[in-house]
């Protein structure tokens, strides 16, 4: 009966329950079969978190979401990770030698975490900024070190030349 509805779309290869719920989004936007979990009233869901969005077929996306206690746990986990990232963002880059490692560990924790898909994307972007700052700081420190060594070498060579030394041996670190 549902398949006879005008404009209804079903995903090829999907198995839908019998009876199947038909969801209409907007007046002329989309009419879809929905094989997901249903509640009589949205208040029963308590919390709702989208944890994944994927492509099922061309032009068709699937969202996976959780509700109730699982959603509350995902929110708490997201808040915990956000706090850790805020702490990493507030570190003084000049005084933190392993910020890149800390950012990498945060990225791994985030990838393994069960949190909102939108929050995960936002936190990944923030971690990338931290990682870029760490890489830029290491490059700047290395460039500064090279400059200092070159200046020391120039001074030592000039002193040797002024003293008419014919041989000069340097250990460069």
C-alpha positions, 0 to 999 in steps of 0.5 A: 500500500505504501509503495503506491503513494505518489513520489515515495522513495525507498532505498534499493536493497533495504528491508522495511518493517511491515507496516512501514512508516512513510515520512513526508518532509515539506509539501513537495520535498520528499516522501520516504520510507522510514524503517527507524525507531519511532516514538509516540511523542518526541518528549519520549526521546528526552535527548536526540543526537545525530552520531553519523551521516552517510551516503546510501546511494546517489542523492540519498543520505542516511542519518544515525541518531541516538536518544535518551541515556545514550544521547546524554552520554554522547553529550557528556563525552562531547563536553569532556573532549571540548574541555580538553581541546579548550585546555590545549588551545589555551597552552602557551606554544612557546612553553609547550614542547609536545603540543603536536603530540597532545593534539594527536592524542586528542585527535585519536580520542575524538576519532574513537569517541561516540559524540554528536557528528556535528560536534566531532567535525567542529572539534576536528577543525579546532584540533587541526588549528592546534596541530598547525600552530605546533608545526609552525612553532617547531619550524620557527624554533628550528629556523631560530636555532639555525640562525644562532648556529650560523651567527656563532660560526661567523663569529668564530671564523672571524676571530680565527681569521683575526688571530691569523689561524690557518686551521679551524675545527668546529663542532656544530650542534 
